[in-house]
Amino acid sequence: MKNEKTKNILIIVGVVAFCALFVLAVLMYDKLSGNFSQKSPEKGDVNTQVILADDFKVYDSDGNAVRLSDKIGKPVVVNFWATWCGPCRSEMPVFDAAYKEYGDEVEFMMVNLTDGYNDIPEKVAEFVDANGYSFPIYHDLEQNAARVYSVYSIPMTLFVNADGSLYDTVIGAMNEKSFMVRLEAIMK
């Protein structure tokens, strides 16, 4: 009889402990999940935290220093590329067409990872001329931009809103549709 009573008490204690843990887990889930989820946009409770794009310095084709922050006020597309990069070359016609159509509304910064060996300003200029590209070229002579954005794979493209906030970063070549979705988003 005593063993059965002890057994029943242990079962009751186990059930109470399980229920207490379950209630605690539900309460903690509700509390923690509120920190990571966004509310419905229809209710106006969207997370509005802005992440500003980090500034960097590159050089234009005339050797003048240019900063990303110089371009803020308009949306900015920053593309990191090199002449020897096949995927970079594959997406350049998309960038050039977009620059020709939207160049008055959007700043384009085609940042060549000018390393002094494979890509030098003269070689880059020849490549751009030979392909008939009209977008502005910038040279990352000091690898400042590459360091700031930890560029480890190219092409890499940043989409920056007119207020200087970073909208999106894409690593790898984009097709026209993927590019245009992001371009239209920063132009709103």
C-alpha positions as CSV (number, residue, x, y, z in Angstrom):
1,M,0.0,0.0,0.0
2,K,2.8,2.4,0.9
3,N,4.6,1.7,-2.4
4,E,1.4,2.4,-4.3
5,K,0.8,5.7,-2.4
6,T,4.4,6.8,-3.2
7,K,3.9,5.9,-6.8
8,N,0.7,8.0,-7.0
9,I,2.4,11.0,-5.4
10,L,5.3,10.7,-7.8
11,I,2.9,10.6,-10.8
12,I,1.0,13.7,-9.5
13,V,4.3,15.5,-8.9
14,G,5.4,14.6,-12.4
15,V,2.2,15.8,-14.0
16,V,2.3,19.1,-12.1
17,A,6.0,19.6,-13.0
18,F,5.2,18.9,-16.7
19,C,2.3,21.3,-16.7
20,A,4.5,24.0,-15.0
21,L,7.2,23.5,-17.6
22,F,4.7,23.6,-20.4
23,V,3.2,26.9,-19.2
24,L,6.7,28.4,-18.7
25,A,7.6,27.3,-22.2
26,V,4.5,29.0,-23.7
27,L,5.1,32.2,-21.8
28,M,8.8,32.3,-22.8
29,Y,7.9,31.6,-26.4
30,D,5.4,34.5,-26.5
31,K,7.8,36.8,-24.9
32,L,10.8,35.9,-27.1
33,S,9.0,35.6,-30.4
34,G,7.7,39.1,-30.0
35,N,11.2,40.4,-30.3
36,F,11.9,38.8,-33.6
37,S,8.7,39.0,-35.6
38,Q,7.2,41.9,-37.5
39,K,3.6,42.8,-37.1
40,S,1.2,42.9,-40.0
41,P,2.0,45.8,-42.4
42,E,-1.8,46.5,-42.6
43,K,-1.8,47.5,-39.0
44,G,1.1,49.8,-39.4
45,D,3.3,48.0,-36.8
46,V,6.2,47.1,-39.2
47,N,9.7,47.1,-37.7
48,T,11.2,50.4,-39.0
49,Q,14.8,49.9,-37.9
50,V,17.0,51.4,-40.5
51,I,20.5,50.0,-41.3
52,L,22.6,52.6,-42.9
53,A,25.0,51.6,-45.6
54,D,28.6,51.8,-44.6
55,D,30.6,54.5,-46.3
56,F,33.7,53.7,-48.4
57,K,36.1,55.6,-50.7
58,V,36.9,54.7,-54.3
59,Y,38.3,56.6,-57.2
60,D,36.7,57.7,-60.5
61,S,38.3,57.4,-63.9
62,D,40.0,60.7,-63.4
63,G,41.6,59.7,-60.1
64,N,39.3,61.7,-57.9
65,A,38.2,60.2,-54.6
66,V,34.5,59.5,-54.4
67,R,32.5,58.2,-51.4
68,L,29.3,56.3,-51.3
69,S,28.0,59.1,-49.0
70,D,28.5,61.6,-51.9
71,K,25.8,59.7,-53.8
72,I,23.1,59.7,-51.0
73,G,20.0,61.6,-51.9
74,K,19.2,59.3,-54.8
75,P,19.0,55.5,-54.7
76,V,22.4,53.9,-55.3
77,V,23.3,50.6,-57.0
78,V,26.9,49.5,-56.1
79,N,28.3,46.6,-58.0
80,F,31.7,45.0,-57.2
81,W,33.3,43.4,-60.2
82,A,36.5,42.5,-62.1
83,T,37.3,42.2,-65.8
84,W,38.4,38.6,-65.3
85,C,35.1,37.5,-63.6
86,G,32.8,35.7,-66.0
87,P,29.6,36.1,-63.9
88,C,30.4,39.8,-63.5
89,R,30.7,40.1,-67.3
90,S,27.4,38.2,-67.8
91,E,25.3,40.7,-65.8
92,M,27.0,43.9,-67.1
93,P,24.6,44.4,-70.1
94,V,21.7,44.5,-67.5
95,F,23.5,47.2,-65.5
96,D,24.3,49.2,-68.6
97,A,20.7,49.1,-69.9
98,A,19.4,50.1,-66.5
99,Y,21.9,53.0,-66.3
100,K,20.9,54.2,-69.7
101,E,17.2,54.2,-68.7
102,Y,17.4,55.2,-65.0
103,G,20.8,57.0,-64.7
104,D,19.1,60.3,-64.0
105,E,17.1,58.8,-61.1
106,V,19.6,56.3,-59.7
107,E,23.3,56.5,-59.0
108,F,25.3,53.6,-60.4
109,M,28.7,52.8,-58.9
110,M,30.4,50.0,-60.8
111,V,33.3,49.4,-58.5
112,N,36.1,47.5,-60.1
113,L,38.3,45.6,-57.6
114,T,41.4,47.2,-59.1
115,D,44.2,45.1,-57.7
116,G,47.1,46.5,-59.7
117,Y,47.9,43.1,-61.2
118,N,44.9,41.6,-63.0
119,D,42.9,44.8,-63.2
120,I,44.6,48.2,-63.6
121,P,42.7,51.4,-64.5
122,E,43.9,51.4,-68.1
123,K,42.9,47.8,-68.7
124,V,39.5,48.4,-67.1
125,A,39.0,51.4,-69.4
126,E,39.9,49.3,-72.4
127,F,37.4,46.6,-71.3
128,V,34.6,49.1,-70.8
129,D,35.2,50.8,-74.1
130,A,35.5,47.5,-76.0
131,N,32.1,46.5,-74.7
132,G,30.4,49.9,-75.2
133,Y,29.4,50.3,-71.6
134,S,28.4,53.8,-70.5
135,F,27.9,53.4,-66.8
136,P,30.4,55.1,-64.5
137,I,33.4,53.1,-63.4
138,Y,35.1,53.5,-60.0
139,H,38.3,51.8,-58.9
140,D,38.9,50.3,-55.5
141,L,42.6,51.1,-55.6
142,E,43.1,50.8,-51.8
143,Q,40.6,47.9,-51.3
144,N,38.7,50.2,-49.0
145,A,35.2,49.3,-50.4
146,A,36.0,45.6,-50.5
147,R,37.2,45.7,-46.9
148,V,34.2,47.7,-45.7
149,Y,31.7,45.2,-47.3
150,S,33.9,42.1,-46.7
151,V,33.7,41.3,-50.4
152,Y,34.8,37.7,-50.7
153,S,32.9,36.7,-53.8
154,I,32.0,38.7,-56.9
155,P,29.9,39.9,-58.4
156,M,28.3,41.5,-55.3
157,T,25.7,44.2,-55.6
158,L,24.4,46.6,-52.9
159,F,21.0,48.3,-53.3
160,V,20.9,51.5,-51.2
161,N,17.8,53.6,-50.6
162,A,18.0,57.4,-51.2
163,D,18.1,58.0,-47.4
164,G,21.3,55.9,-47.2
165,S,19.8,52.8,-45.7
166,L,20.8,49.5,-47.1
167,Y,17.9,47.8,-48.9
168,D,19.6,44.5,-50.1
169,T,22.9,42.8,-50.8
170,V,23.2,40.2,-53.6
171,I,26.2,37.9,-54.0
172,G,26.4,36.4,-57.4
173,A,25.2,37.3,-60.9
174,M,21.6,38.5,-61.3
175,N,19.3,38.1,-64.2
176,E,17.3,41.1,-65.4
177,K,14.2,40.2,-63.5
178,S,16.0,39.8,-60.2
179,F,17.9,43.1,-60.7
180,M,14.8,45.0,-61.7
181,V,12.7,43.9,-58.7
182,R,15.4,45.4,-56.4
183,L,16.0,48.5,-58.5
184,E,12.2,49.3,-58.6
185,A,12.1,48.8,-54.8
186,I,14.8,51.4,-54.1
187,M,13.2,53.8,-56.6
188,K,9.9,54.0,-54.6
